[in-house]
Amino acid sequence: MKEIKAFIHRNRISDVVHELKQSGYKYISVVDVLGLLKALSSQEQQYSVDLGTKVVSEVKLELVCDDHQLDDAIDIISRQGRTGQKTAGWIYVTEVEQAIKIDGG
């Protein structure tokens, strides 16, 4: 199994998640984060007093998939996450050593 973490501009996340779900991916998490991606506009950027620099409100997408699904998932995230900038975000892939189901009952 693989875990994908992708840092995406907020205005692209709905298209990414929609296509992933439509393609059958189930184990998706979306987390609001502050990052250092290049802002698409001044409205997307804010100054962080804690960090002492300008930051962008981004989204971190986390997805767990089988090895054979990896290339397809990366393709979906890459296509739907495009913004027209040279670098619109980042995708990281790691190996999942173990997945343990939490029993609901």
PAVOZA-584065 format. One record per residue: residue number from 0; residue in one letter; chain; y, x, z negated of N, C-alpha, C, O in turn. Coordinates in steps of 0.02 Angstrom, whole numbers. Atoms other than C-alpha are relative to their C-alpha. Example, Ala and Ser with C-alpha at 12.3 -4.5 7.8 and 13.67 -1.06 7.14 Angstrom:
REM PAVOZA-584065
+-----+------+-----+--------+--------+--------+--------+--------+--------+--------+--------+--------+--------+--------+--------+
| seq | type | mol |    n_v |    n_u |    n_w |   ca_v |   ca_u |   ca_w |    c_v |    c_u |    c_w |    o_v |    o_u |    o_w |
+-----+------+-----+--------+--------+--------+--------+--------+--------+--------+--------+--------+--------+--------+--------+
|   0 |    A |   A |    -59 |     45 |      0 |   -225 |    615 |   -390 |     60 |     45 |      0 |     59 |     97 |    -33 |
|   1 |    S |   A |    -59 |    -42 |      3 |    -53 |    684 |   -357 |     55 |    -39 |    -37 |    110 |    -14 |    -45 |
+-----+------+-----+--------+--------+--------+--------+--------+--------+--------+--------+--------+--------+--------+--------+
***
This chain:
REM PAVOZA-584065
+-----+------+-----+--------+--------+--------+--------+--------+--------+--------+--------+--------+--------+--------+--------+
| seq | type | mol |    n_v |    n_u |    n_w |   ca_v |   ca_u |   ca_w |    c_v |    c_u |    c_w |    o_v |    o_u |    o_w |
+-----+------+-----+--------+--------+--------+--------+--------+--------+--------+--------+--------+--------+--------+--------+
|   0 |    M |   A |    -59 |     42 |      0 |      0 |      0 |      0 |     62 |     44 |      0 |     61 |    101 |    -23 |
|   1 |    K |   A |    -64 |    -35 |     -3 |    180 |     51 |     29 |     54 |    -42 |    -34 |     51 |   -104 |    -34 |
|   2 |    E |   A |    -60 |     33 |     25 |    343 |     10 |    -57 |     59 |     24 |     41 |     69 |     84 |     51 |
|   3 |    I |   A |    -60 |    -15 |    -38 |    500 |      1 |     47 |     59 |    -19 |    -43 |     62 |    -73 |    -72 |
|   4 |    K |   A |    -65 |     15 |     31 |    672 |     14 |    -32 |     51 |     11 |     55 |     54 |     65 |     85 |
|   5 |    A |   A |    -51 |     -5 |    -52 |    815 |    -20 |     86 |     68 |    -20 |    -30 |     74 |    -70 |    -64 |
|   6 |    F |   A |    -69 |     14 |     22 |   1001 |    -13 |     49 |     38 |    -25 |     60 |     46 |     10 |    110 |
|   7 |    I |   A |    -26 |     37 |    -57 |   1090 |   -137 |    161 |     67 |    -30 |    -18 |     79 |    -49 |    -75 |
|   8 |    H |   A |    -64 |     35 |     10 |   1265 |   -207 |    182 |    -15 |    -73 |    -16 |    -59 |   -104 |     12 |
|   9 |    R |   A |     10 |     69 |     24 |   1279 |   -375 |     96 |      0 |    -52 |     56 |    -39 |   -100 |     53 |
|  10 |    N |   A |     -5 |     50 |    -52 |   1325 |   -468 |    255 |    -60 |      0 |     47 |    -64 |    -44 |     91 |
|  11 |    R |   A |     59 |     -3 |    -43 |   1159 |   -419 |    338 |    -64 |    -22 |    -35 |   -115 |    -33 |     -2 |
|  12 |    I |   A |     62 |     11 |     38 |   1034 |   -459 |    199 |    -33 |    -67 |     16 |    -95 |    -70 |     17 |
|  13 |    S |   A |     32 |     65 |    -13 |   1007 |   -643 |    239 |    -42 |      1 |     64 |    -96 |    -27 |     65 |
|  14 |    D |   A |     38 |     -5 |    -62 |    951 |   -604 |    417 |    -63 |     42 |    -10 |   -116 |     26 |     17 |
|  15 |    V |   A |     58 |    -43 |     14 |    836 |   -466 |    354 |    -54 |    -40 |    -37 |   -112 |    -40 |    -17 |
|  16 |    V |   A |     48 |     38 |     41 |    754 |   -576 |    221 |    -31 |    -57 |     40 |    -91 |    -70 |     36 |
|  17 |    H |   A |     24 |     57 |    -39 |    740 |   -725 |    339 |    -56 |     22 |     48 |   -109 |     -9 |     51 |
|  18 |    E |   A |     51 |    -22 |    -47 |    644 |   -626 |    471 |    -61 |     28 |    -35 |   -118 |     17 |    -12 |
|  19 |    L |   A |     58 |    -24 |     37 |    534 |   -539 |    343 |    -43 |    -58 |    -24 |   -104 |    -56 |    -17 |
|  20 |    K |   A |     37 |     59 |     24 |    485 |   -707 |    267 |    -34 |    -35 |     58 |    -92 |    -57 |     52 |
|  21 |    Q |   A |     28 |     33 |    -59 |    458 |   -782 |    440 |    -60 |     39 |     28 |   -105 |     10 |     58 |
|  22 |    S |   A |     55 |    -42 |    -24 |    343 |   -635 |    481 |    -57 |      5 |    -50 |   -106 |     40 |    -38 |
|  23 |    G |   A |     55 |      5 |     48 |    237 |   -670 |    327 |      3 |     47 |    -60 |    -44 |     48 |    -99 |
|  24 |    Y |   A |     -6 |    -44 |     58 |    300 |   -543 |    201 |     17 |    -42 |    -61 |     59 |    -86 |    -58 |
|  25 |    K |   A |     -8 |     41 |     60 |    291 |   -611 |     24 |     31 |     37 |    -59 |     67 |      6 |    -98 |
|  26 |    Y |   A |    -20 |    -37 |     60 |    329 |   -475 |   -101 |     67 |     34 |     11 |     71 |     95 |     22 |
|  27 |    I |   A |    -68 |    -22 |    -15 |    517 |   -459 |    -78 |     44 |    -12 |    -61 |     43 |    -65 |    -92 |
|  28 |    S |   A |    -50 |      7 |     52 |    650 |   -427 |   -209 |     67 |     22 |     29 |     70 |     67 |     72 |
|  29 |    V |   A |    -67 |    -17 |    -22 |    838 |   -419 |   -181 |     43 |     10 |    -63 |     46 |    -33 |   -107 |
|  30 |    V |   A |    -39 |    -18 |     59 |    954 |   -333 |   -305 |     70 |     20 |     23 |     77 |     59 |     70 |
|  31 |    D |   A |    -68 |    -21 |    -14 |   1144 |   -318 |   -303 |     12 |     69 |    -31 |     -6 |     80 |    -89 |
|  32 |    V |   A |    -15 |    -68 |     24 |   1200 |   -136 |   -319 |     68 |     21 |     25 |     95 |     -8 |     72 |
|  33 |    L |   A |    -60 |    -33 |    -25 |   1356 |    -31 |   -300 |    -22 |     66 |     30 |    -61 |    103 |      0 |
|  34 |    G |   A |     21 |    -61 |    -34 |   1337 |    110 |   -176 |     57 |     33 |     37 |    115 |     14 |     31 |
|  35 |    L |   A |    -49 |    -40 |    -34 |   1426 |    234 |    -67 |     -5 |     -5 |     76 |     18 |     40 |    112 |
|  36 |    L |   A |      0 |     11 |    -73 |   1391 |    164 |    107 |     72 |     -4 |     24 |    116 |    -23 |    -14 |
|  37 |    K |   A |    -67 |      7 |    -29 |   1540 |    169 |    223 |     16 |    -75 |      6 |    -23 |   -113 |     33 |
|  38 |    A |   A |    -20 |     70 |      0 |   1633 |      5 |    203 |     13 |    -25 |     71 |     40 |     12 |    112 |
|  39 |    L |   A |    -14 |     31 |    -65 |   1640 |   -113 |    352 |     73 |    -21 |      4 |    103 |    -22 |     58 |
|  40 |    S |   A |    -70 |     19 |      4 |   1813 |   -169 |    294 |     25 |     15 |    -70 |    -14 |     28 |   -115 |
|  41 |    S |   A |    -29 |    -13 |     66 |   1932 |   -144 |    149 |    -21 |    -54 |    -50 |    -22 |    -41 |   -111 |
|  42 |    Q |   A |     22 |     54 |     44 |   1873 |   -311 |     79 |    -68 |     15 |    -32 |    -83 |    -10 |    -86 |
|  43 |    E |   A |     66 |    -16 |     25 |   1699 |   -240 |     55 |      2 |     56 |    -53 |    -47 |     66 |    -89 |
|  44 |    Q |   A |     -5 |    -59 |     43 |   1761 |    -90 |    -45 |     41 |    -15 |    -62 |     88 |    -55 |    -61 |
|  45 |    Q |   A |    -37 |      5 |     63 |   1820 |    -78 |   -224 |     -1 |     68 |    -34 |    -42 |    111 |    -18 |
|  46 |    Y |   A |     -3 |    -63 |     36 |   1866 |     62 |   -342 |    -39 |     -8 |    -65 |    -28 |    -55 |   -103 |
|  47 |    S |   A |     38 |      0 |     62 |   1743 |    100 |   -482 |     31 |     49 |    -49 |     32 |    109 |    -37 |
|  48 |    V |   A |    -29 |    -42 |     52 |   1829 |    164 |   -637 |    -55 |     43 |    -31 |    -44 |    102 |    -47 |
|  49 |    D |   A |     56 |    -37 |     30 |   1659 |    216 |   -708 |    -20 |     60 |     42 |    -35 |    114 |     15 |
|  50 |    L |   A |     22 |    -55 |    -45 |   1616 |    322 |   -555 |     58 |     42 |     24 |     48 |     99 |     47 |
|  51 |    G |   A |    -59 |    -37 |    -22 |   1794 |    375 |   -513 |      5 |      7 |     75 |     32 |     56 |    101 |
|  52 |    T |   A |     -2 |     -1 |    -73 |   1775 |    334 |   -329 |     -6 |    -71 |     28 |    -20 |   -118 |     -9 |
|  53 |    K |   A |      8 |     65 |    -33 |   1773 |    192 |   -204 |    -74 |    -13 |     12 |   -111 |     32 |     30 |
|  54 |    V |   A |     70 |     20 |    -10 |   1609 |     97 |   -193 |     -2 |    -63 |     42 |     48 |    -98 |     52 |
|  55 |    V |   A |     12 |     60 |    -41 |   1536 |    -40 |    -85 |    -53 |    -42 |    -36 |   -102 |    -15 |    -62 |
|  56 |    S |   A |     50 |     45 |     26 |   1443 |   -191 |   -149 |    -56 |     -7 |     52 |    -45 |    -35 |    106 |
|  57 |    E |   A |     57 |     -1 |    -46 |   1272 |   -170 |    -67 |    -56 |    -42 |    -28 |    -51 |    -70 |    -83 |
|  58 |    V |   A |     61 |     33 |     23 |   1101 |   -249 |    -80 |    -57 |     49 |      7 |    -65 |     82 |     58 |
|  59 |    K |   A |     61 |    -40 |     -4 |    941 |   -157 |   -121 |    -58 |    -49 |     10 |    -70 |    -92 |    -32 |
|  60 |    L |   A |     58 |     40 |    -15 |    791 |   -239 |    -40 |    -62 |     40 |    -19 |    -67 |     99 |      0 |
|  61 |    E |   A |     63 |    -32 |     17 |    621 |   -197 |   -112 |    -57 |    -43 |     28 |    -57 |   -104 |     20 |
|  62 |    L |   A |     55 |     35 |    -34 |    463 |   -243 |    -17 |    -63 |     41 |     -8 |    -63 |    101 |      3 |
|  63 |    V |   A |     65 |    -31 |      2 |    280 |   -204 |    -47 |    -43 |    -30 |     55 |    -46 |    -91 |     63 |
|  64 |    C |   A |     40 |     23 |    -56 |    164 |   -213 |    102 |    -62 |     45 |      9 |    -65 |    100 |    -19 |
|  65 |    D |   A |     59 |    -41 |    -18 |     -4 |   -152 |    167 |     21 |     54 |     48 |     71 |     47 |     84 |
|  66 |    D |   A |    -16 |    -57 |    -43 |     -6 |     13 |    260 |     10 |    -21 |     73 |     55 |      4 |    107 |
|  67 |    H |   A |     -3 |     20 |    -70 |    -36 |    -73 |    428 |     63 |    -42 |     16 |     79 |    -52 |     75 |
|  68 |    Q |   A |    -60 |     40 |    -10 |    122 |   -180 |    404 |     64 |     41 |     -2 |    118 |     16 |     14 |
|  69 |    L |   A |    -58 |    -42 |     13 |    238 |    -34 |    371 |     47 |      5 |     60 |    107 |     -8 |     53 |
|  70 |    D |   A |    -43 |     -9 |    -59 |    302 |     -2 |    548 |     37 |    -64 |     18 |     95 |    -62 |     37 |
|  71 |    D |   A |    -31 |     64 |    -16 |    335 |   -187 |    578 |     56 |    -16 |    -50 |    110 |    -38 |    -29 |
|  72 |    A |   A |    -51 |     14 |     50 |    431 |   -206 |    414 |     61 |     44 |     10 |    118 |     21 |      5 |
|  73 |    I |   A |    -55 |    -46 |    -12 |    536 |    -52 |    451 |     40 |    -22 |     62 |    101 |    -19 |     62 |
|  74 |    D |   A |    -34 |     24 |    -61 |    574 |   -120 |    625 |     45 |    -60 |    -15 |    102 |    -63 |      8 |
|  75 |    I |   A |    -39 |     59 |     17 |    632 |   -287 |    555 |     62 |     19 |    -40 |    117 |     -4 |    -24 |
|  76 |    I |   A |    -57 |    -20 |     41 |    743 |   -207 |    423 |     51 |     39 |     41 |    111 |     28 |     35 |
|  77 |    S |   A |    -46 |    -40 |    -42 |    816 |    -84 |    549 |     39 |    -43 |     49 |    100 |    -35 |     56 |
|  78 |    R |   A |    -34 |     43 |    -49 |    855 |   -216 |    680 |     49 |    -48 |    -32 |    106 |    -54 |    -11 |
|  79 |    Q |   A |    -41 |     52 |     31 |    922 |   -350 |    565 |     54 |     30 |    -46 |    102 |     -4 |    -62 |
|  80 |    G |   A |    -49 |    -32 |     44 |   1016 |   -226 |    454 |     56 |     35 |     36 |    102 |     62 |      4 |
|  81 |    R |   A |    -52 |    -35 |    -39 |   1122 |   -154 |    595 |     68 |    -32 |    -11 |     76 |    -92 |    -18 |
|  82 |    T |   A |    -69 |     24 |      8 |   1310 |   -165 |    576 |     45 |     25 |     56 |    103 |      4 |     61 |
|  83 |    G |   A |    -41 |    -30 |    -52 |   1371 |    -65 |    726 |     27 |     68 |    -21 |     56 |    104 |     20 |
|  84 |    Q |   A |    -20 |    -66 |     24 |   1409 |     87 |    618 |    -54 |     51 |     15 |   -112 |     34 |     28 |
|  85 |    K |   A |     48 |    -53 |    -11 |   1326 |    255 |    644 |    -56 |     -2 |    -53 |   -114 |      6 |    -37 |
|  86 |    T |   A |     48 |      7 |     55 |   1241 |    237 |    473 |     15 |    -66 |    -35 |     66 |    -73 |    -68 |
|  87 |    A |   A |    -10 |     66 |     29 |   1220 |     57 |    416 |    -39 |     -9 |    -66 |    -33 |    -62 |    -97 |
|  88 |    G |   A |     39 |      5 |     62 |   1104 |     92 |    269 |    -57 |     50 |      2 |    -59 |     93 |     46 |
|  89 |    W |   A |     56 |    -47 |      6 |    946 |    183 |    217 |    -63 |    -38 |    -17 |    -61 |    -88 |    -53 |
|  90 |    I |   A |     66 |     27 |     16 |    761 |    143 |    210 |    -42 |     57 |    -29 |    -46 |    111 |      1 |
|  91 |    Y |   A |     44 |    -49 |     32 |    645 |    237 |     91 |    -69 |    -30 |     -7 |    -76 |    -89 |    -22 |
|  92 |    V |   A |     69 |     23 |      4 |    456 |    224 |     91 |    -38 |     44 |    -49 |    -35 |    106 |    -46 |
|  93 |    T |   A |     41 |    -36 |     47 |    341 |    272 |    -52 |    -70 |    -31 |     -3 |    -79 |    -90 |     14 |
|  94 |    E |   A |     69 |     23 |      8 |    155 |    257 |    -86 |     -5 |    -39 |    -66 |     23 |    -19 |   -116 |
|  95 |    V |   A |     14 |     38 |     61 |    100 |    124 |   -211 |    -71 |     20 |    -22 |   -119 |      7 |     13 |
|  96 |    E |   A |     65 |    -23 |     25 |    -40 |    198 |   -315 |    -43 |    -57 |    -25 |   -104 |    -56 |    -17 |
|  97 |    Q |   A |     38 |     54 |     30 |    -90 |     37 |   -399 |     43 |    -63 |     -2 |    104 |    -58 |    -15 |
|  98 |    A |   A |    -34 |     63 |      7 |    -42 |   -147 |   -397 |    -42 |    -44 |    -45 |   -101 |    -57 |    -31 |
|  99 |    I |   A |     37 |     39 |     49 |    -92 |   -253 |   -546 |     32 |    -69 |     -6 |     91 |    -75 |    -22 |
| 100 |    K |   A |    -24 |     69 |      4 |    -76 |   -441 |   -542 |      9 |    -21 |    -73 |    -35 |     -8 |   -115 |
| 101 |    I |   A |    -10 |     28 |     67 |     -1 |   -521 |   -698 |    -26 |    -71 |      1 |      0 |   -113 |     37 |
| 102 |    D |   A |     32 |     66 |      2 |   -110 |   -670 |   -737 |     46 |    -50 |    -33 |     72 |    -38 |    -87 |
| 103 |    G |   A |    -45 |     51 |     25 |     -9 |   -828 |   -762 |    -29 |    -46 |    -52 |      6 |    -89 |    -78 |
| 104 |    G |   A |     30 |     48 |     45 |   -133 |   -915 |   -876 |    -35 |     27 |    -57 |    -62 |    -10 |    -98 |
+-----+------+-----+--------+--------+--------+--------+--------+--------+--------+--------+--------+--------+--------+--------+
***
